[in-house]
Amino acid sequence: MTSPFEIGLFTFGEITADPATGRPLDPAVRLREFIDLAVLADQAGLDVFGVGEHHRPDFAIASPPVVLAAIAQATSHIRLTSTVTVLSTADPVKVFEDFTALDLLSGGRAEIAAGRGAYTESFPLFGHDLADYDSLFDEKLELLLQLNRHEKATWSGRHRPPLQDAGVYPRPVQKQLPVWVAVGGTPASVVRTGRHGLPLYLAILGAPARFAPLAELYRRTATQHGVDPGSTRIGVTSHFYAEPTSQGARETFYPYYSSYISDNMPSARGHALPREAFEEWAGPRGALFAGSPAEIVDKILWEHELLGHDRFLAQIGLGGLPFAATAQSIELLATEVLPAVRQALARPAATGRTARETTEGPGGAP
């Protein structure tokens, strides 16, 4: 029996200036808000809560396991993950120890999402050469996986001193910590993830349809390397905001989202996002999840047809959106979107037909 479709939240803890006041958000207040939002998500029945890692003045989270440990003490059920850990510039031994501590504190709810990072500020900060961008990640992922699978590790590489029969303690509650790999659309990164048989996150910011070949490449690579097809997993991450009506959601969200894009996307820095572009992105085939619960359900199901993913993480806290609006959005995601998606995906499974066959008919035509 397959696991139910999972829906969760994540944040980078950005502290973009509030477009209404022009003042940047206070990092201490922001962190407490995210703990409160994680509690809300836990109580509402969402599956996952993640926090990202940045080392810039416009983000409040530089150490995901520390923030997640605080969240662990305030929650009971929700899984806790980094989104992402910038593994290229981290010490895999310390990453494993930190997330083991999180696993112990949370009663076995810790996960790691490893990535190379969309920003490069951590390379000079931690004394790494950006020219080693790829090789650092390859090598450190290999070491992290070895530490996760074996109590003692013997290992050598280019970028750190070797280990000889080194034990790393304590061990986590889970037999192994779940390790996902997050990619932004690079085929080589998808192949690496499939080769290792690790679950894959696709960070979808452009047209979702262009990620379908990457999902197929991931599954094909995993199969070629002897990975059980039933064990492959894909998660999708996207920007998100919901209100009871689509018009209300877009009217509320647009100024905050435009501010976020202007401050955080290098290609758009300093330029407001045009309203027509926002509407296109939020449309039925765009990557932005901003609308009513019914619209968001439809888009998740459409992306599931394209990608076959089994986890959706919604990015919250964008552009200084007020706490109350974010909380309402989370409630709608948990109480209206999650049950509707699970119900829709359970129907084909019960009849032995695929979701595409259910939508289009046995021959693939309407």
N, C-alpha and C positions, 0 to 999 in steps of 0.2 A: 504493500500500500504506500503510495507516495505521500510525502509530508504536505500539509496545507501551505498554500501561498502565504508568504510572510510580508508584512508591511511594517516599516519602521521609520525613524527620523534620524537626521544627522545635522550637525552644525559645525561651522568653522569658528564660531564665536566671534564673528566680525563685529567691529565697533565703529562702523561707518557713521558719520555725522547724521543726526536726525534731520531730514529735509525740512521739517517744520520749524526747527530752532537753530539749525546750523551747528549745534554743539555735538562733539563726539560723545558716544556712550561711555559710561564709567566701567572699566574692566571688572571691578569687584561686583558691581551691581549686575553686570551681564552674566558673570559666572553663577551668581545665586539664582538669576532668572532661569538659566539652563538646568540647574538642579531641580527647580520647581516644575519646569516643563517636562523633564524626564519622569518625575513623580506622576504628573498628570498622564503621560503616555503609558506608564506602568499600570496605573489604576484603570485606565480606559481599555487596556487589553492589547496594545500594540506589542510587536514582537522584538524590536531592536531599537537601541539608541546609540548613536555614534557621535564622536567628536573628532575634529581634525587637528592637524599640527601646522602651525605657521610661526614664523619668527620675524614678524613685521609689526609696526606700530598700529596698524588698523585691525589686528586680530588679538583676542584675549586668551587664546589657548595655545601654549607652546609645549605642554606636557600632557597628552591625552590620558595616560594611565592615572595621573594624579587626579584629574577632574573626574574620570570614570570611577575611581575609588570613592570619591565623595558621593557620587550618584549611587554607587552600590549600597552605601549605608542607608540611603533614603528610599530604596526600591526593593522589590521582592522577586519579581518574575522576569522582567525585561532583560534581554541579552545586551551586553555592553561591548562596544567595539571601537577601535580607532578608525577614522575615516579621513586621512590615512595616517599611518606611521611612515615617515620618510626614511625608509630603511637604508637608502644609499648613504646617508650621513649619520646613521645611528650605529651603536655597537650591538650586534645581535644578541650577545650574552646579556647585556643590560635590558634589552627589549624583552627577552624571554623572562628574565627575573621580574621585571616590572609587571608584565601581564600575568605571570604566575601569582604574584601577590594579589592582583585584582581578582583572579580566579578564586583564590582562597577566601578573600574577603566577601565575594559575591555568591559563594556557594556553587561555583562552576558555571558562571554566566559570561566569562570573558572570551573575546575573539580579537584577532589582529587582522587588520586590513593593511597590507604592505603596498607601498607605491614608491615611485621615483620622485614624485613631487612635481606639481605644476609650476612652482616657483623655485628659485635657485638660491635664496638667501641663506639657507642652511649650509651650503657648501663652504663658503669662506668662514662662516661662523664656527664651524667645527673642524676647520683645517683640511678640507678636501678639495681636490682639483676637479673643476667642472668637466675637464677633458675625460675624466674617468666615469662620467655619468652612467654609462651602461654597465661597465665591468664592475663597478662598486655594487650595483643592485644585484647582478647575477651572483657574485661571490657571497654577499651577505645573506641573500635568500637561501643559498645552499647551506650556509652555516646555521641559520635560524631553524631550518627544517631538520637538520641533524640534531640540534639541541632539543627540539620538540619530540623527536622520535626515540632518542636514546638518552639514558641517564648520564652516560659518560661519552665524551666526544674526543676524537682524535682528528685534527683538521689542520690544513695549512693553505695559505693563499697569498695574494700579492699585497693586500691592503691592511692587514693587521697581523700581529704576531701569531704563530701557530699554537694550537692546543694539543696536549698529549695526555690522553686518558683523563680529561678534565671533567669532574662532576659539577653539575650546576644544580643547586638546591635552594629552596625546597622544590618539589615537583607540584604541578597543578592538581586540582580536584579532578578535572577531566583527564582521560587517558592521554589525549593530546589536545593542545589548544587549537581551535579552528584557525587556520591561516588562509585568508583570502588575498588575492592580488587585484589591485585596482588599476585600470588602464583607461587612457583617454582616447583610444582609437588607433594605436600603433599596432600593425599586424605582428611585428616581432614580439611585442609584449604579450599578445594573445597566444602566440605559439609557445612562448616560455611557460605560460600558465597552464596550457593544455598538456605540455610535456611533463610537468610536475604532477598533473592530476589535481590541481588546486582549484577551489571555487573562484570565479571571476566576477569582478564588478566592472560594469561598463558605465563610465561617467558621461551621460548623454547631454550634450549642450547644443549640438547641431541637429540636423534632420535625423530622426530616429531610424528611418529606413536604411541609411547608409551603414548602420551597425549590424544589420542582418548578416552580411557576409562574414563579419568578425565572429558572430556567435557560431556560425557554421564552421569556420576555421578552427575555433576553440574545440568544438566537439570532435571534429575530424582529427585534429592533432592528438587529442587525448586518446581516442580509439587506436590510432596508429602506434601509440606508446603503451598499449596494453591496459589502459585505464577502463574500468567498468563504466559503460555509458550511463548506468543508473546512478553513479556517484558524482557525475559532473553537475555543477550548479552555476547559475548565472544570476547576479543581482544587477539591478539598474538603479542609478542615482540621478535625480532630477530636481530642479527648483520647483517649489510648491507653495501654493496658498489657496485656501478654500473658504467660501462663504455660501450661505443657502442658495443664492442666485449667482449666475455667471456675471451678470452686469455689475452686481454689488462687489463681487470679488475683484473684478478688473479695475473698477473705479478706485477701490481702496488700495489695491496693491501697486498700481502703475507708478505713482511717484516714488515709492520706496524701492521698487525693483529697478527703475531707471537710475536712481542714485547708486544702487549696488553695482549695476553694470558699468556705470561711468567711473566708479572708484576702483573696481576690481578686475575689469577685463582690459588687458593691455591695448588691444586694438580699438577700444572705445574710450580710453581714459580721457576724462575731461569733457566728454560729449554726452549730452542727454540721449537716452534711447528714444527714438521716434515712436509715437503712439502706434503708428501703423505697423512698425516692426514688432512691437509688443503684442499687438492683436494677432499677427501672423504666427508668432511663436506660441501663443496660447491657443491657437486654433486646433482643429481635430488632428492634424498631422504634424504639429509642432512639438518641440521638446519641453516647453514650459507647461507645468501643471498648475494653472491658475483659473479657477472656475467653480462651478457647482459640484457637489458630490457626484451627481449623475455623469457630468462631463468627465470627471476624473476617473470614474469607473470605466467609462467607455475607452478612454485613452490607455489605461493600464491593460485592458483586455486586447486592444489593438496592438500594443507593443508586445504583449505576450504571444500574439499570433506571429509577429515578426521574429521574436528572439527566443521564445520558449523559456523565459526567465521564471524564477520561483521566489524572488525577493525584490521588493521595491522600497528604496529608501528615499524619503522626501526631505529635501534640504529646507530648513526653517531658519528664521532669524535674519532675513535678508533686508538690507537697507535701513536698519533701525526700526522695523515694523514694531508697533507697540505690543507689550506683553499680552494684553487682553485679546487683541486680534489674533495673535499667534496661538493662544490657548484655545480660542474658539475653532480655529482651523484644525488643530490637533483633534479636538473632540469630534469634528465632522469626519476626519480621516478614520478615526477608530470606530465610531458608531454607525456610520453610513457607508463609507467606502470599503473598509475591510470585509464586513460580512457579505456585501454584494459581490465583491470580486471572488471570494471563496465559494459562494453559492454558484456563480456563473461557471467557474472552473470545475466544480464538482460534478455538474450535470453531464458533461461529455465523458468524464471518467466513469460515471455510473453506467453509461450505455456502451462503453468501449469505443466510442467515436472521438475523433479529435475535435478540438475547438473549431478549427477551420472547416471541418466537415459539417459541424452543427450550424455554422454561419452560412456556408455556401452551398451545402448539399453534397452528396457522395461523390459527384463528378468534379467538384471544384467550381461549379457554376452556380450563380444565384438561382 
